[in-house]
């Protein structure tokens, strides 16, 4: 068993060796901020991956990536529609309100923490079109969702059609975007394009998947990049040695490491799921499992050396990572099956 608390979180996983190597290779004098040779490659690399012109900007956290992108879509008097359990609502400490200067999060429901045109319509249809009520301007999706479930291409297409009908932008929180893409299948380009179909911006997560301190804001309208650069500076996220963030992202994109790491984590989660049976609370479509367990059962698993977060009074969350060992996943699955 790892000493580093397996299954607690993919944030607990180490940095991939290729990322360290890339950062060492970048350790020479270059232009500051995002004027270096590595940062200059991001637009082209992301445009190639997604098959359309886009802009790629680094930032240090998923929270800043989400909020900086959303700030381009929603004015301070507007609203962003998200699931009631979305990360931007539950786990970002009010950052959306801070970055968006008071814009409102408008909370919708949906099975497995996913939105649908129907659930969004149920939320916004009663809103009067007048200055006395907050008007929606954007939809924020999480791919994979807070319960580890993936939007497929058809679902994303339906949401895009709905957004176009209502004049709404779409942002995607992709903290585990790689895991969703790996679940959808295909080569790296096909998987990425399917997983991000129809969105206007994407917070492409790398830290959970093997990077150290770099996430990417991918803008599918490159003209928005200038605005995000100003907002990034004002928010304190323009790092003076940005080449080290760019190096991490490029290393993860090289030879599709981002997808291979995610596929490994997903496979480990499926291995664990094999022992969970009817205890699974949601489909396992990425690298997270939500499992019904009593307090006594959770204590039994912890006594066996497994680490995880409690999820309410009668459940637990297990997360596999890029470095999860097959034998650990098998052992956890057997331990749960034996409870």
Secondary structure, 3 states (H helix, E strand, C coil): CCCCCCCCCHHHCCCCHHHHHHHHHCCCCCCCECCCCCHHHHHHHHHHHHCCCCEEEEECCHHHHHHHHHHCCCCCCEEEEEECCCHHHHCCCCHHHHHCCCCEEEEECCHHHCCCHHHHHHHHCCCCCCCCCCEEEEEEEECCCCCCCCCCHHHHHHHHHHHHHHCCEEEEEECCHHHHHHHHCCCHHHHHHHHCCCCCEEEECCHHHCCCCCEEEEECCHHHHHHHHHHHHHCCCCCCECHHHHHHHHHHHHHHHHHHHHHHHHHHHHHHHCCCHHHECCCCCCCEEEEECCHHHHHHHHHCCCCCEECCCCEEEEECCCCCCHHHHHHHHHHHHCC
